[in-house]
Amino acid sequence: MSRTVLVLVMFAVVAIILAGGTAFIIKQNKLNQMKRSAAQAEEKLDAKEYDDAILLLKRIESEGGTARSVFLLGKAYCAKEQPAEGIRCFNKIERDYPSSSLVPDAMLYQGRYALDNEGNAKKGKEIFLRILEKYPNAPVADNALYYLSRMSYDEGNVAQAKKNLEQIVKKSDSPARFDAEFILGDINMKEMKSPEPGPNDEVYTIKAGDNIWKLERQLKVPGDLIIGINGLNPKSLKIGQQIKVPRLNITIIIDKAQRTITLRNNNAFLKKYRVAINKTDAKAPAGDYTITVKNEKGIEYIDPESNAVFKPGDSGNPLGVRYLQLRRDVGIHGTNMPETVGQYAARGSVGMTNPDIDELYALVRVGTPVTIKGKNLQEGSPVKK
């Protein structure tokens, strides 16, 4: 090979390398620009500016797109209540980006769509099971397990539902824990209220001289609960009758940020309720309390604007039925406005629906420990799960 030819070959090789390097740089710049645009779109999504987010993401798609941009576009369509458009995006992720870490998240959306929009429980179940099989360590695996638990519960397979839900609730960082606790709480309460004794219950035989108030003091279980579980007539107890007595050691945790009450029994999760919190943070100060008084008919309420007086037991009383006093000006109460539950809108300190305060009232005694934690979030802030 002549020197001239060799030089030409070397120039050609250098040109190819430079061209490849230039193409790589252009490609990287393009990818970086798409990432920046996707980040902007995500900010729009967080601000609920869905149309602007969709425009940005469609522009990314027209330039080739990424798994991230497709996923965000699907989320934007779902948030805008156009789930069919969203599902097309999630299907595309599984089809075109099979190695993406977003695949299990996209599958979760598909399963939820099959379950809630198509009414196809079989298809939804197959997708959730596939997530657990292929991606058991993915963050959304617990979400898939939650939906399977919900389906088992609806189908009457309570034992399977409880087993799965307890698995979720044991993980403090599980993204499905918040929702799982509500269903598990319903299961736990139904078991407690059933007259059938469980492994953690005591069976007591009524003796001569027994009355409800004596049993409450002796067994350290609220008389209301003993009556309700066993269908007793408190004025006519039958000597020799065997009754179920749950072993109770209740503690109450009120979370102002989540707007929830969580009950623990013997340090194990029992039940979670949604509650209303007074919008003035100081009306339910964080700290440790005990129940000092149980007011069966509630307490008097004076409207600060009209000065109207609502007596205990009045159906129009904004503090509803029942009142559990923690200190003179702080308590847990009912409400005649159940729509306020989950908001910073309690007229007193901590408001529950009347059926919920009825249930809680029957579970607790004077002296039950109560912890109020956290601070009010800004109005309209989402609940932290």
C-alpha positions in Angstrom: 0.0 0.0 0.0 1.4 3.4 -1.1 2.0 6.2 1.4 -0.7 8.2 -0.2 -3.3 5.5 0.1 -2.3 4.9 3.7 -2.8 8.5 4.5 -6.2 8.5 2.8 -7.2 5.4 4.8 -6.1 7.0 8.0 -8.1 10.2 7.2 -11.2 8.1 6.4 -10.9 6.2 9.7 -10.5 9.5 11.6 -13.5 10.9 9.7 -15.6 7.9 10.7 -14.6 8.1 14.3 -15.3 11.8 14.4 -18.6 11.3 12.7 -19.5 8.6 15.2 -18.5 10.8 18.1 -20.5 13.7 16.7 -23.5 11.4 16.3 -23.1 10.1 19.8 -22.9 13.7 21.2 -26.0 14.7 19.2 -27.8 11.6 20.5 -26.8 12.3 24.1 -27.8 16.0 23.8 -31.2 14.9 22.5 -31.6 12.4 25.3 -30.7 15.0 27.9 -33.1 17.5 26.4 -35.9 14.9 26.5 -35.0 14.2 30.2 -35.2 17.9 31.0 -38.6 18.1 29.2 -39.8 15.0 31.1 -38.8 16.6 34.4 -40.7 19.8 33.4 -43.7 17.6 32.5 -43.5 15.9 35.9 -43.6 19.3 37.6 -46.7 20.1 35.6 -48.3 16.8 36.7 -47.6 17.6 40.3 -49.2 21.0 39.9 -52.2 19.3 38.2 -51.6 21.2 35.0 -52.4 18.1 33.0 -52.9 19.6 29.5 -49.5 21.4 29.6 -47.9 18.1 30.8 -49.5 16.2 28.0 -48.3 18.7 25.4 -44.7 18.5 26.6 -44.8 14.7 26.7 -46.3 14.4 23.2 -43.5 16.6 22.0 -41.0 14.2 23.5 -42.8 11.3 21.9 -42.6 12.9 18.5 -38.8 13.0 18.9 -38.5 9.3 19.7 -39.6 9.3 23.4 -38.3 7.3 26.4 -39.9 4.8 28.8 -40.1 7.6 31.3 -42.0 10.0 29.0 -44.4 7.3 27.9 -45.1 6.4 31.6 -45.7 10.0 32.6 -48.0 10.5 29.6 -50.0 7.5 30.8 -50.2 9.0 34.3 -51.3 12.4 32.9 -54.1 10.8 30.9 -55.3 8.8 33.9 -55.2 11.9 36.1 -57.3 13.7 33.5 -59.8 10.8 33.7 -58.9 9.5 30.2 -57.8 6.0 31.4 -58.2 4.3 28.0 -55.5 6.7 26.6 -53.4 6.1 29.6 -53.6 2.3 29.2 -52.3 2.5 25.7 -49.2 4.2 27.1 -48.7 1.5 29.7 -49.2 -1.2 27.2 -46.5 0.4 25.1 -44.0 0.4 28.0 -44.4 -3.4 28.4 -44.2 -3.9 24.7 -41.4 -1.5 23.6 -39.4 -1.1 26.8 -39.5 -4.6 28.4 -36.3 -4.1 30.4 -37.4 -0.8 31.9 -37.8 -0.6 35.7 -41.2 1.1 35.0 -42.7 -2.1 33.6 -44.2 -3.4 36.9 -45.7 0.1 37.6 -47.2 0.1 34.1 -48.6 -3.4 34.8 -50.2 -2.2 38.0 -52.1 0.4 36.1 -53.2 -2.2 33.6 -54.5 -4.5 36.4 -56.3 -1.7 38.1 -57.9 -0.7 34.8 -59.0 -4.3 34.1 -60.5 -4.4 37.6 -62.1 -1.0 38.0 -62.9 0.1 34.4 -63.4 -3.1 32.5 -65.0 -5.0 35.4 -62.7 -7.9 34.4 -61.6 -9.4 37.7 -60.1 -12.4 36.1 -57.8 -10.3 33.9 -56.9 -8.0 36.8 -56.0 -11.0 39.0 -53.8 -12.5 36.3 -51.9 -9.2 36.0 -51.4 -8.8 39.8 -50.2 -12.4 40.1 -47.8 -11.8 37.2 -46.3 -8.8 39.0 -45.7 -10.8 42.1 -44.2 -13.6 40.1 -41.9 -11.6 37.9 -41.2 -8.6 40.1 -41.5 -9.7 43.7 -39.1 -7.0 44.9 -40.5 -4.1 43.0 -42.0 -1.3 45.2 -45.4 -1.9 43.6 -45.5 -5.6 44.4 -47.3 -4.8 47.7 -49.8 -2.8 45.8 -50.5 -5.8 43.6 -50.9 -7.9 46.8 -53.3 -5.3 48.2 -55.6 -5.6 45.2 -55.5 -9.4 45.4 -56.4 -9.1 49.1 -59.3 -6.8 48.3 -60.5 -9.3 45.7 -60.2 -12.2 48.2 -62.1 -10.2 50.8 -64.9 -9.4 48.3 -65.1 -13.0 47.3 -65.5 -14.1 50.9 -62.1 -15.6 51.4 -61.4 -13.6 54.5 -58.6 -15.8 55.8 -56.5 -15.3 52.6 -57.3 -11.6 52.6 -56.2 -11.2 56.2 -53.0 -13.2 55.6 -52.0 -11.0 52.7 -52.9 -7.8 54.4 -51.0 -8.6 57.6 -47.9 -9.2 55.3 -48.3 -5.7 54.0 -49.0 -4.0 57.3 -45.8 -5.5 58.9 -43.7 -3.4 56.5 -43.5 0.2 57.8 -42.3 1.4 54.4 -44.8 -0.4 52.2 -46.6 1.9 49.7 -49.8 -0.2 50.2 -49.8 -0.1 54.0 -52.1 2.9 54.4 -54.9 1.4 52.3 -54.3 -2.2 53.6 -54.9 -1.1 57.2 -58.5 0.0 56.5 -59.5 -3.4 55.2 -57.5 -5.3 57.8 -59.1 -3.1 60.5 -62.6 -4.1 59.2 -61.7 -7.8 59.4 -60.2 -7.4 62.9 -63.3 -5.7 64.2 -65.7 -8.2 62.7 -63.7 -11.0 64.4 -63.7 -9.1 67.7 -67.4 -8.5 67.6 -68.2 -12.1 66.7 -69.5 -14.2 69.6 -67.1 -16.9 68.5 -64.0 -17.0 70.7 -60.7 -16.7 69.0 -57.1 -17.7 70.2 -56.7 -14.3 71.9 -60.0 -14.3 73.7 -61.1 -15.4 77.1 -64.3 -17.4 77.9 -65.9 -16.3 81.1 -68.8 -18.1 82.9 -71.3 -15.7 84.6 -71.6 -16.3 88.3 -74.2 -15.3 90.9 -73.7 -11.6 91.9 -72.2 -10.7 88.6 -73.3 -7.5 86.8 -71.9 -5.6 83.8 -70.1 -3.0 85.9 -68.5 -5.7 88.1 -67.4 -7.6 85.0 -65.9 -4.4 83.4 -63.8 -3.8 86.5 -62.8 -7.4 86.9 -62.1 -8.2 83.3 -60.8 -4.7 82.3 -63.0 -4.7 79.2 -65.6 -2.0 78.5 -69.1 -3.2 79.5 -70.6 -1.9 76.3 -68.3 -4.2 74.4 -69.1 -7.2 76.5 -72.9 -6.5 76.0 -72.5 -6.0 72.2 -70.4 -9.1 71.5 -72.5 -11.5 73.5 -76.0 -10.0 73.0 -76.5 -9.6 76.7 -79.4 -7.9 78.6 -77.4 -6.0 81.2 -80.3 -6.1 83.6 -80.7 -9.8 83.4 -77.5 -11.8 83.2 -77.9 -15.6 83.2 -75.9 -17.5 85.7 -73.9 -20.2 84.0 -73.8 -18.5 80.6 -70.5 -18.5 78.9 -69.4 -15.3 77.3 -66.6 -14.2 75.0 -64.2 -11.6 76.6 -61.5 -10.1 74.3 -58.1 -9.4 75.9 -57.8 -5.7 75.5 -55.0 -3.3 76.0 -55.9 -0.5 73.7 -53.8 2.5 72.7 -54.9 5.3 70.4 -52.7 7.2 67.9 -54.1 10.3 66.3 -52.1 11.5 63.2 -52.9 15.0 62.3 -51.0 14.9 59.0 -52.8 11.7 57.8 -56.1 12.7 59.5 -56.5 9.2 61.0 -56.9 7.4 64.3 -55.0 4.1 64.6 -55.9 1.6 67.3 -53.4 -0.9 68.6 -54.3 -3.7 70.9 -51.6 -5.4 72.9 -49.2 -3.4 70.7 -50.6 -5.0 67.5 -52.5 -3.2 64.8 -56.3 -3.4 65.3 -58.1 -0.7 63.3 -57.7 2.6 61.4 -60.3 5.4 61.1 -60.4 8.5 58.9 -61.1 11.6 61.1 -61.6 15.3 60.8 -59.1 17.6 62.6 -59.8 21.2 63.7 -58.2 23.6 61.2 -56.5 25.4 64.1 -53.5 23.3 64.9 -53.6 24.3 68.6 -57.1 22.9 69.0 -55.6 19.4 69.0 -52.1 19.8 70.4 -49.6 17.1 69.8 -48.7 15.2 73.0 -49.6 12.2 75.2 -53.0 12.0 76.9 -55.4 9.6 78.5 -59.1 9.4 78.2 -60.3 11.1 81.4 -64.1 11.1 80.8 -66.5 9.2 78.6 -69.6 11.2 77.8 -72.2 8.8 76.4 -74.5 11.5 74.9 -71.7 13.9 73.8 -71.2 17.4 75.2 -72.8 20.8 74.8 -71.7 22.9 71.8 -72.1 26.7 71.4 -71.8 27.9 67.9 -69.1 30.7 67.9 -70.9 32.7 65.2 -74.6 32.4 66.1 -74.2 31.6 69.8 -76.8 28.8 69.2 -76.6 26.2 72.0 -76.7 22.5 71.1 -77.3 20.2 74.1 -75.8 16.7 74.5 -77.8 14.2 72.5 -79.3 16.9 70.2 -79.3 15.5 66.6 -78.1 18.9 65.3 -75.1 19.0 67.6 -72.0 19.5 65.4 -70.0 17.4 67.9 -72.3 14.4 67.2 -72.9 11.6 69.6 -70.4 10.4 72.2 -67.4 12.4 73.5 -64.1 11.1 74.8 -62.4 13.8 76.8 -58.6 14.0 76.9 -58.4 17.2 78.8 -60.8 20.1 79.5 -60.7 21.5 75.9 -59.5 18.5 73.8 -61.5 15.4 72.9 -62.6 12.9 70.3 -66.2 13.3 69.3 -68.8 12.5 66.6 -70.1 14.8 63.9 -73.4 15.5 62.2 -71.4 16.4 59.1 -69.7 13.1 58.0 -68.5 14.8 54.8 -65.9 16.7 56.9 -64.1 13.5 57.8 -60.7 13.4 56.2 -60.4 17.2 56.3 -59.3 20.0 58.6 -62.9 20.8 59.5 -63.7 19.4 62.9 -65.8 21.7 65.1 -64.1 20.3 68.2 -60.7 18.7 68.2 -60.9 15.3 66.5 -64.2 14.4 64.7 -65.3 10.9 63.7 -68.5 9.7 61.9 -71.1 8.8 64.5 -70.9 5.0 63.7 -67.1 5.2 64.1 -67.2 7.0 67.4 -69.9 4.5 68.6 -67.5 1.7 67.8 -64.5 3.4 69.4 -66.5 4.4 72.5 -67.3 0.7 73.2 -63.7 -0.3 73.0 -62.1 2.1 75.4 -62.1 2.8 79.1 -61.2 5.8 81.2 -57.4 5.7 81.4 -56.9 4.5 77.8 -53.6 6.1 76.5 -53.9 8.5 73.5 -51.1 10.1 71.5 -51.7 13.0 69.2 -48.8 13.4 66.8 -47.8 15.6 63.8 -49.0 18.9 62.6 -51.8 20.0 60.3 -50.7 20.1 56.7 -51.6 23.1 54.5 -55.2 23.1 53.4 -55.7 20.9 50.4 -52.4 19.0 50.9 -52.6 15.3 50.1 -52.5 12.7 52.8 -49.0 11.3 53.3 -49.2 7.5 53.0 
